[in-house]
Amino acid sequence: MRNPVFSSIQWLYTHFCWEVSISLLVLTILSCILQRLTNKGPMLWPVMGILPSVFLHINNIYDWTTRSLIKAGGTFHFRGMWMEGFYGIMTAVPSNIEYMLKTKFKNFPKGKHYKERFYDLLGNGIFNADDQLWKEQRRIAISEMHSSRFVEYSVQTMQDLVHQRLLKLLEKLVESRDSFDLQEVLLRFTFDNICTAALGIDPGCLALDLPEIPFAKAFEEATEFTLLRFLVPSFVWKVMRLLEVGYEKRLKKAIKIVNDFSEKIVTDRKNELVKFGSLNDHSDLLSRLIEDSDQVEELRKMVYLQAALSESLRLYPPAPFDFKEFIGDDVFPDGTMIRKGSQIVYCIYSMARMESIWGKDCLEFKPERWLKDGQFVSENQFKNVAFNAGPRLCLGKKFAYMQMKMIAASILLRYEVKVVEGHKVDPKLTTTLYMKHGLLVTIKPRLVGVA
Protein backbone atom coordinates (compact mmCIF):
# COMPACT_ATOMS: atom_id res chain seq x y z
CA MET A 1 0.00 0.00 0.00
CA ARG A 2 1.40 3.40 -1.01
CA ASN A 3 2.21 5.93 1.68
CA PRO A 4 -0.42 8.71 1.43
CA VAL A 5 2.10 11.34 2.57
CA PHE A 6 4.55 10.29 -0.12
CA SER A 7 1.77 10.29 -2.73
CA SER A 8 0.74 13.81 -1.72
CA ILE A 9 4.31 15.08 -1.95
CA GLN A 10 4.73 13.45 -5.34
CA TRP A 11 1.45 14.99 -6.56
CA LEU A 12 2.50 18.46 -5.33
CA TYR A 13 5.95 18.12 -6.90
CA THR A 14 4.53 17.02 -10.26
CA HIS A 15 2.01 19.85 -10.35
CA PHE A 16 4.66 22.36 -9.22
CA CYS A 17 6.98 21.30 -12.05
CA TRP A 18 4.16 21.58 -14.56
CA GLU A 19 3.18 25.03 -13.31
CA VAL A 20 6.77 26.25 -13.36
CA SER A 21 7.26 24.87 -16.87
CA ILE A 22 4.06 26.48 -18.13
CA SER A 23 4.97 29.78 -16.45
CA LEU A 24 8.43 29.76 -18.02
CA LEU A 25 6.92 28.95 -21.40
CA VAL A 26 4.43 31.81 -21.10
CA LEU A 27 7.20 34.20 -19.99
CA THR A 28 9.35 33.10 -22.91
CA ILE A 29 6.53 33.68 -25.39
CA LEU A 30 5.72 37.08 -23.88
CA SER A 31 9.39 38.01 -23.88
CA CYS A 32 9.71 37.08 -27.56
CA ILE A 33 6.58 39.07 -28.45
CA LEU A 34 7.80 42.10 -26.50
CA GLN A 35 11.23 41.82 -28.09
CA ARG A 36 9.77 41.73 -31.59
CA LEU A 37 7.68 44.81 -30.81
CA THR A 38 10.56 46.85 -29.38
CA ASN A 39 13.64 45.64 -31.30
CA LYS A 40 14.04 46.24 -35.03
CA GLY A 41 16.79 43.67 -35.47
CA PRO A 42 16.95 39.86 -35.30
CA MET A 43 15.22 37.87 -32.57
CA LEU A 44 16.87 38.21 -29.15
CA TRP A 45 16.05 34.98 -27.36
CA PRO A 46 15.63 34.74 -23.58
CA VAL A 47 18.95 33.89 -21.89
CA MET A 48 20.71 33.13 -25.23
CA GLY A 49 20.29 36.55 -26.84
CA ILE A 50 21.20 36.73 -30.53
CA LEU A 51 23.26 33.51 -30.55
CA PRO A 52 20.50 31.11 -31.76
CA SER A 53 19.73 33.44 -34.68
CA VAL A 54 23.42 33.67 -35.59
CA PHE A 55 23.98 29.91 -35.54
CA LEU A 56 20.75 29.32 -37.47
CA HIS A 57 22.11 31.47 -40.32
CA ILE A 58 25.81 30.67 -39.93
CA ASN A 59 26.13 29.34 -43.50
CA ASN A 60 24.90 32.61 -45.03
CA ILE A 61 25.79 34.98 -42.21
CA TYR A 62 26.73 37.92 -44.46
CA ASP A 63 23.48 37.97 -46.43
CA TRP A 64 21.40 37.34 -43.30
CA THR A 65 23.10 40.29 -41.59
CA THR A 66 22.45 42.44 -44.64
CA ARG A 67 18.74 41.55 -44.71
CA SER A 68 18.47 42.22 -40.97
CA LEU A 69 20.13 45.64 -41.29
CA ILE A 70 17.96 46.66 -44.25
CA LYS A 71 14.83 45.60 -42.36
CA ALA A 72 15.98 47.54 -39.28
CA GLY A 73 16.79 50.70 -41.22
CA GLY A 74 20.56 50.30 -41.02
CA THR A 75 21.11 49.83 -37.27
CA PHE A 76 19.91 47.49 -34.51
CA HIS A 77 20.77 46.53 -30.94
CA PHE A 78 21.86 43.02 -29.96
CA ARG A 79 22.98 41.14 -26.88
CA GLY A 80 24.72 37.86 -26.17
CA MET A 81 24.10 35.29 -23.46
CA TRP A 82 22.56 36.61 -20.25
CA MET A 83 25.53 35.67 -18.03
CA GLU A 84 28.06 37.23 -20.43
CA GLY A 85 26.90 40.81 -20.03
CA PHE A 86 27.61 41.20 -23.74
CA TYR A 87 25.57 43.80 -25.63
CA GLY A 88 26.02 46.20 -28.48
CA ILE A 89 24.96 47.68 -31.79
CA MET A 90 25.28 46.54 -35.39
CA THR A 91 25.26 49.30 -37.99
CA ALA A 92 25.82 50.01 -41.67
CA VAL A 93 25.00 53.74 -41.63
CA PRO A 94 27.83 55.92 -43.06
CA SER A 95 27.18 58.80 -40.64
CA ASN A 96 27.46 56.41 -37.68
CA ILE A 97 30.68 54.97 -39.06
CA GLU A 98 32.16 58.44 -39.56
CA TYR A 99 31.17 59.27 -35.98
CA MET A 100 33.11 56.21 -34.75
CA LEU A 101 36.14 56.32 -37.01
CA LYS A 102 36.69 60.08 -37.12
CA THR A 103 34.43 62.44 -35.13
CA LYS A 104 34.67 60.60 -31.78
CA PHE A 105 37.60 58.35 -32.68
CA LYS A 106 39.07 58.32 -29.15
CA ASN A 107 35.79 57.09 -27.67
CA PHE A 108 35.68 54.00 -29.91
CA PRO A 109 38.85 51.93 -29.33
CA LYS A 110 39.27 48.30 -30.34
CA GLY A 111 38.43 47.55 -26.74
CA LYS A 112 38.94 44.71 -24.31
CA HIS A 113 36.44 42.33 -25.95
CA TYR A 114 38.22 42.41 -29.32
CA LYS A 115 41.78 42.49 -27.99
CA GLU A 116 41.19 39.60 -25.59
CA ARG A 117 40.09 37.32 -28.41
CA PHE A 118 42.89 38.27 -30.79
CA TYR A 119 45.67 38.60 -28.23
CA ASP A 120 47.04 35.05 -28.62
CA LEU A 121 47.50 35.64 -32.36
CA LEU A 122 48.23 39.38 -32.65
CA GLY A 123 49.57 40.26 -29.20
CA ASN A 124 49.92 44.04 -28.84
CA GLY A 125 50.65 44.56 -32.54
CA ILE A 126 49.29 47.50 -34.52
CA PHE A 127 46.09 45.66 -35.52
CA ASN A 128 45.26 44.92 -31.88
CA ALA A 129 46.54 48.06 -30.14
CA ASP A 130 44.89 51.26 -28.91
CA ASP A 131 45.97 54.67 -27.64
CA GLN A 132 49.67 55.50 -27.34
CA LEU A 133 50.88 52.00 -28.21
CA TRP A 134 48.95 52.13 -31.47
CA LYS A 135 50.15 55.67 -32.26
CA GLU A 136 53.80 54.73 -31.81
CA GLN A 137 53.53 51.63 -33.98
CA ARG A 138 51.68 53.53 -36.69
CA ARG A 139 54.30 56.31 -36.65
CA ILE A 140 57.06 53.75 -37.22
CA ALA A 141 55.07 51.99 -39.95
CA ILE A 142 54.41 55.28 -41.77
CA SER A 143 58.09 56.23 -41.75
CA GLU A 144 59.01 52.85 -43.26
CA MET A 145 56.21 52.41 -45.78
CA HIS A 146 56.34 55.99 -47.09
CA SER A 147 60.10 55.97 -47.66
CA SER A 148 61.15 56.12 -51.32
CA ARG A 149 63.41 53.10 -50.89
CA PHE A 150 60.58 50.95 -49.56
CA VAL A 151 58.29 51.99 -52.42
CA GLU A 152 60.99 51.32 -55.03
CA TYR A 153 61.90 47.96 -53.55
CA SER A 154 58.23 46.96 -53.25
CA VAL A 155 57.58 47.77 -56.90
CA GLN A 156 60.60 45.74 -57.97
CA THR A 157 59.50 42.83 -55.79
CA MET A 158 56.06 42.84 -57.38
CA GLN A 159 57.43 42.98 -60.91
CA ASP A 160 59.85 40.14 -60.26
CA LEU A 161 57.13 37.97 -58.74
CA VAL A 162 54.77 38.64 -61.64
CA HIS A 163 57.28 37.85 -64.38
CA GLN A 164 59.44 35.21 -62.71
CA ARG A 165 56.78 33.33 -60.75
CA LEU A 166 53.15 34.13 -61.58
CA LEU A 167 53.34 34.19 -65.38
CA LYS A 168 55.58 31.14 -65.49
CA LEU A 169 53.09 29.26 -63.31
CA LEU A 170 50.22 30.30 -65.58
CA GLU A 171 52.17 29.12 -68.64
CA LYS A 172 52.48 25.71 -67.00
CA LEU A 173 48.77 25.65 -66.15
CA VAL A 174 47.85 26.57 -69.73
CA GLU A 175 49.91 23.65 -71.00
CA SER A 176 48.16 21.25 -68.61
CA ARG A 177 44.73 22.51 -69.76
CA ASP A 178 43.39 21.73 -66.30
CA SER A 179 41.18 24.00 -64.22
CA PHE A 180 42.82 25.48 -61.13
CA ASP A 181 41.97 27.56 -58.08
CA LEU A 182 42.79 31.16 -59.01
CA GLN A 183 42.06 32.33 -55.47
CA GLU A 184 44.80 30.07 -54.09
CA VAL A 185 47.29 31.30 -56.70
CA LEU A 186 46.60 34.95 -55.86
CA LEU A 187 46.80 34.30 -52.11
CA ARG A 188 50.18 32.65 -52.64
CA PHE A 189 51.34 35.63 -54.68
CA THR A 190 50.25 38.07 -51.98
CA PHE A 191 51.95 36.07 -49.25
CA ASP A 192 55.24 35.88 -51.18
CA ASN A 193 55.01 39.58 -52.00
CA ILE A 194 54.42 40.73 -48.42
CA CYS A 195 57.12 38.49 -46.97
CA THR A 196 59.69 39.51 -49.59
CA ALA A 197 58.97 43.26 -49.51
CA ALA A 198 58.36 43.72 -45.79
CA LEU A 199 60.44 40.97 -44.17
CA GLY A 200 63.18 40.35 -46.70
CA ILE A 201 62.50 36.61 -46.97
CA ASP A 202 61.05 34.59 -49.83
CA PRO A 203 58.75 31.77 -48.64
CA GLY A 204 58.38 30.39 -52.17
CA CYS A 205 54.61 29.83 -52.05
CA LEU A 206 54.32 30.51 -55.78
CA ALA A 207 56.89 27.93 -56.88
CA LEU A 208 55.81 25.85 -59.88
CA ASP A 209 54.97 22.82 -57.75
CA LEU A 210 52.81 24.97 -55.41
CA PRO A 211 54.37 23.59 -52.21
CA GLU A 212 52.52 23.57 -48.93
CA ILE A 213 53.92 26.32 -46.70
CA PRO A 214 53.25 25.50 -43.01
CA PHE A 215 53.25 29.16 -41.94
CA ALA A 216 50.74 30.27 -44.58
CA LYS A 217 48.36 27.44 -43.75
CA ALA A 218 48.80 27.97 -40.00
CA PHE A 219 48.09 31.70 -40.21
CA GLU A 220 44.89 31.10 -42.19
CA GLU A 221 43.72 28.51 -39.64
CA ALA A 222 44.63 30.80 -36.74
CA THR A 223 42.47 33.64 -38.08
CA GLU A 224 39.53 31.28 -38.69
CA PHE A 225 39.66 29.74 -35.21
CA THR A 226 40.14 33.13 -33.56
CA LEU A 227 36.90 34.33 -35.17
CA LEU A 228 35.05 31.48 -33.43
CA ARG A 229 35.83 33.16 -30.11
CA PHE A 230 33.39 35.90 -31.10
CA LEU A 231 30.62 33.31 -31.59
CA VAL A 232 31.28 31.11 -28.57
CA PRO A 233 30.61 32.38 -24.99
CA SER A 234 33.86 33.51 -23.36
CA PHE A 235 33.62 31.06 -20.45
CA VAL A 236 33.37 28.22 -22.98
CA TRP A 237 36.35 29.11 -25.18
CA LYS A 238 38.49 29.98 -22.16
CA VAL A 239 37.85 26.54 -20.64
CA MET A 240 38.55 24.95 -24.04
CA ARG A 241 41.82 26.89 -24.22
CA LEU A 242 42.79 25.82 -20.70
CA LEU A 243 42.05 22.15 -21.42
CA GLU A 244 43.43 22.36 -24.97
CA VAL A 245 40.41 20.73 -26.59
CA GLY A 246 38.37 21.32 -29.74
CA TYR A 247 39.28 24.18 -32.05
CA GLU A 248 41.28 25.86 -29.26
CA LYS A 249 43.78 23.00 -29.41
CA ARG A 250 44.18 23.51 -33.16
CA LEU A 251 44.39 27.28 -32.64
CA LYS A 252 47.26 26.89 -30.17
CA LYS A 253 49.13 24.63 -32.60
CA ALA A 254 48.62 27.07 -35.49
CA ILE A 255 49.78 30.05 -33.42
CA LYS A 256 52.93 28.18 -32.39
CA ILE A 257 53.82 27.62 -36.05
CA VAL A 258 53.21 31.32 -36.76
CA ASN A 259 55.34 32.41 -33.79
CA ASP A 260 58.18 30.02 -34.60
CA PHE A 261 58.28 31.33 -38.17
CA SER A 262 58.28 34.96 -36.98
CA GLU A 263 60.99 34.38 -34.37
CA LYS A 264 63.22 32.73 -36.97
CA ILE A 265 62.86 35.76 -39.24
CA VAL A 266 63.78 38.14 -36.40
CA THR A 267 66.82 36.04 -35.46
CA ASP A 268 68.02 35.80 -39.06
CA ARG A 269 67.52 39.50 -39.76
CA LYS A 270 69.46 40.59 -36.68
CA ASN A 271 72.59 39.33 -38.40
CA GLU A 272 71.98 41.11 -41.70
CA LEU A 273 71.67 44.65 -42.97
CA VAL A 274 68.08 45.70 -43.55
CA LYS A 275 67.45 45.32 -47.27
CA PHE A 276 65.67 48.64 -47.60
CA GLY A 277 68.62 50.48 -46.06
CA SER A 278 71.20 48.87 -48.35
CA LEU A 279 69.55 49.54 -51.71
CA ASN A 280 72.03 52.33 -52.47
CA ASP A 281 74.81 49.72 -52.49
CA HIS A 282 73.18 47.94 -55.45
CA SER A 283 73.46 50.23 -58.45
CA ASP A 284 72.22 47.48 -60.77
CA LEU A 285 68.96 47.21 -58.82
CA LEU A 286 68.46 50.98 -58.73
CA SER A 287 69.00 51.24 -62.48
CA ARG A 288 66.32 48.58 -63.03
CA LEU A 289 63.95 50.49 -60.78
CA ILE A 290 64.49 53.63 -62.84
CA GLU A 291 63.93 51.72 -66.08
CA ASP A 292 60.69 50.27 -64.73
CA SER A 293 59.30 53.62 -63.53
CA ASP A 294 57.40 54.06 -66.80
CA GLN A 295 55.59 50.78 -66.15
CA VAL A 296 54.46 52.04 -62.75
CA GLU A 297 53.23 55.26 -64.36
CA GLU A 298 51.26 53.18 -66.85
CA LEU A 299 49.53 51.44 -63.94
CA ARG A 300 48.46 54.81 -62.57
CA LYS A 301 46.85 55.66 -65.90
CA MET A 302 44.65 52.54 -65.90
CA VAL A 303 41.61 54.36 -64.53
CA TYR A 304 38.98 51.86 -65.71
CA LEU A 305 40.94 49.00 -64.16
CA GLN A 306 41.12 50.95 -60.91
CA ALA A 307 37.38 51.57 -61.11
CA ALA A 308 36.72 47.85 -61.66
CA LEU A 309 38.93 46.92 -58.71
CA SER A 310 37.24 49.53 -56.51
CA GLU A 311 33.85 48.13 -57.45
CA SER A 312 35.06 44.63 -56.54
CA LEU A 313 36.27 45.90 -53.17
CA ARG A 314 32.93 47.64 -52.62
CA LEU A 315 30.96 44.45 -53.16
CA TYR A 316 33.49 42.11 -51.57
CA PRO A 317 35.52 44.03 -48.97
CA PRO A 318 38.57 42.24 -47.50
CA ALA A 319 37.13 42.65 -43.99
CA PRO A 320 33.34 42.11 -44.10
CA PHE A 321 32.92 43.21 -40.46
CA ASP A 322 34.92 45.33 -38.04
CA PHE A 323 34.59 45.90 -34.31
CA LYS A 324 34.78 48.77 -31.83
CA GLU A 325 33.95 49.26 -28.17
CA PHE A 326 32.35 52.42 -26.75
CA ILE A 327 33.73 53.90 -23.52
CA GLY A 328 30.89 56.30 -22.60
CA ASP A 329 27.18 57.06 -23.11
CA ASP A 330 26.23 58.80 -26.35
CA VAL A 331 23.85 58.90 -29.31
CA PHE A 332 24.73 57.98 -32.91
CA PRO A 333 23.85 60.50 -35.64
CA ASP A 334 20.92 58.28 -36.69
CA GLY A 335 19.46 58.60 -33.16
CA THR A 336 20.54 55.19 -31.81
CA MET A 337 21.38 55.26 -28.10
CA ILE A 338 24.84 53.89 -27.21
CA ARG A 339 25.50 52.50 -23.72
CA LYS A 340 28.91 52.51 -22.11
CA GLY A 341 30.70 49.24 -22.86
CA SER A 342 28.67 48.56 -26.02
CA GLN A 343 30.34 46.42 -28.69
CA ILE A 344 29.87 48.12 -32.05
CA VAL A 345 29.95 45.95 -35.17
CA TYR A 346 29.93 47.84 -38.44
CA CYS A 347 29.12 45.75 -41.49
CA ILE A 348 31.14 46.77 -44.54
CA TYR A 349 29.80 43.89 -46.65
CA SER A 350 26.22 44.97 -45.96
CA MET A 351 26.81 48.64 -46.81
CA ALA A 352 27.46 47.77 -50.47
CA ARG A 353 24.05 46.10 -50.68
CA MET A 354 21.94 48.94 -49.31
CA GLU A 355 19.95 51.11 -51.73
CA SER A 356 19.97 53.92 -49.18
CA ILE A 357 23.75 54.17 -49.66
CA TRP A 358 24.47 53.13 -53.26
CA GLY A 359 21.12 53.47 -55.02
CA LYS A 360 18.83 50.96 -56.69
CA ASP A 361 21.69 49.47 -58.71
CA CYS A 362 23.70 48.68 -55.56
CA LEU A 363 23.83 44.94 -56.33
CA GLU A 364 25.20 45.49 -59.84
CA PHE A 365 28.90 45.29 -60.62
CA LYS A 366 29.25 48.75 -62.13
CA PRO A 367 32.77 50.23 -62.42
CA GLU A 368 31.27 53.34 -64.05
CA ARG A 369 30.06 54.55 -60.64
CA TRP A 370 33.73 55.36 -59.91
CA LEU A 371 34.30 57.40 -63.09
CA LYS A 372 33.47 60.98 -63.98
CA ASP A 373 34.46 62.53 -67.31
CA GLY A 374 36.84 59.64 -67.88
CA GLN A 375 38.66 60.14 -64.59
CA PHE A 376 38.64 57.98 -61.47
CA VAL A 377 36.74 59.60 -58.59
CA SER A 378 37.05 58.29 -55.03
CA GLU A 379 33.92 57.88 -52.92
CA ASN A 380 33.43 59.10 -49.36
CA GLN A 381 35.71 56.86 -47.26
CA PHE A 382 32.93 56.36 -44.69
CA LYS A 383 30.61 55.09 -47.41
CA ASN A 384 33.20 52.67 -48.76
CA VAL A 385 35.26 51.34 -45.84
CA ALA A 386 37.21 48.62 -47.65
CA PHE A 387 40.50 50.10 -46.38
CA ASN A 388 39.12 51.36 -43.06
CA ALA A 389 38.81 55.14 -42.60
CA GLY A 390 39.81 58.05 -40.39
CA PRO A 391 43.05 57.84 -38.36
CA ARG A 392 43.18 54.04 -38.87
CA LEU A 393 43.04 54.29 -42.67
CA CYS A 394 45.05 51.39 -44.11
CA LEU A 395 48.69 52.36 -44.67
CA GLY A 396 49.03 49.84 -47.48
CA LYS A 397 46.13 51.12 -49.61
CA LYS A 398 48.29 52.44 -52.47
CA PHE A 399 50.50 49.36 -52.24
CA ALA A 400 47.43 47.11 -52.49
CA TYR A 401 46.02 48.95 -55.52
CA MET A 402 49.39 48.78 -57.27
CA GLN A 403 49.61 45.04 -56.65
CA MET A 404 46.05 44.40 -57.82
CA LYS A 405 46.48 46.48 -60.97
CA MET A 406 49.81 44.89 -61.84
CA ILE A 407 48.45 41.35 -61.43
CA ALA A 408 45.15 42.01 -63.20
CA ALA A 409 46.80 43.79 -66.12
CA SER A 410 49.49 41.11 -66.49
CA ILE A 411 46.96 38.25 -66.52
CA LEU A 412 44.15 39.81 -68.56
CA LEU A 413 46.53 41.11 -71.21
CA ARG A 414 47.80 37.58 -71.85
CA TYR A 415 44.92 35.25 -71.01
CA GLU A 416 41.18 34.79 -71.24
CA VAL A 417 39.97 33.69 -67.83
CA LYS A 418 36.71 31.75 -67.45
CA VAL A 419 35.10 30.45 -64.28
CA VAL A 420 34.36 26.73 -64.52
CA GLU A 421 30.69 26.24 -65.37
CA GLY A 422 28.62 25.28 -62.34
CA HIS A 423 31.32 26.25 -59.85
CA LYS A 424 29.68 27.50 -56.66
CA VAL A 425 30.99 30.80 -55.28
CA ASP A 426 30.06 31.32 -51.63
CA PRO A 427 31.77 33.52 -49.03
CA LYS A 428 33.62 31.84 -46.18
CA LEU A 429 33.12 32.91 -42.57
CA THR A 430 36.51 34.22 -41.47
CA THR A 431 38.17 37.50 -40.55
CA THR A 432 38.94 38.22 -44.20
CA LEU A 433 36.57 37.50 -47.07
CA TYR A 434 37.45 34.30 -48.91
CA MET A 435 35.50 32.13 -51.30
CA LYS A 436 34.55 28.96 -49.45
CA HIS A 437 35.23 26.68 -52.42
CA GLY A 438 37.94 28.77 -54.06
CA LEU A 439 37.59 30.07 -57.63
CA LEU A 440 38.01 27.31 -60.20
CA VAL A 441 38.94 28.75 -63.59
CA THR A 442 40.40 27.78 -66.93
CA ILE A 443 42.66 30.05 -68.97
CA LYS A 444 43.79 30.22 -72.57
CA PRO A 445 46.22 32.60 -74.31
CA ARG A 446 44.71 35.87 -75.49
CA LEU A 447 47.65 37.46 -77.32
CA VAL A 448 50.92 36.20 -78.73
CA GLY A 449 54.26 37.88 -78.19
CA VAL A 450 53.49 39.85 -75.04
CA ALA A 451 56.69 40.40 -73.05
Buried (B, 14 or more C-beta within 10 A) or exposed (E): EEEEEEEEEEEEEEEEEEEEEEEEEEEEEEBBEEBEEEBBBBBBBBEBBBBBBBEEBEEEBBBBBBBBBBEBBBBBBBBBBEEBEBBBBBBBBBBBBBBBBBEBBEBBBBBEBBBEBBBBBBEEEBBBBBEEEBEEBBEEBEEBBEEEBBBBBBBBBBBBBBEEBBBBBBBEBBEEEEBBBBBBBBBBBBBBBBBBBBBBBBBBBBBEEBEEBBBBEBBBBBBBBBBBBBBBBBEEBBEBBEEEEBBBBBBBBBBEBBBEBEEEBEEEBEEEEEBBEEBEEEEEBBEBBEEBEEEBEEBEEBBEBBBBBBBBBBBBBBBBBBBBBBBEEBEBEBEBEBEEBBBBBBBBBBBBBBEEBBEEEBEEEBBEBBBEEEEBEEBEBBBBBBBBBBEBEBBBEBBBBBBBBBBBBBBEEBBEBEEEEEBEEEBEBBBBBBBEEBBBBBBEEEEEEEE
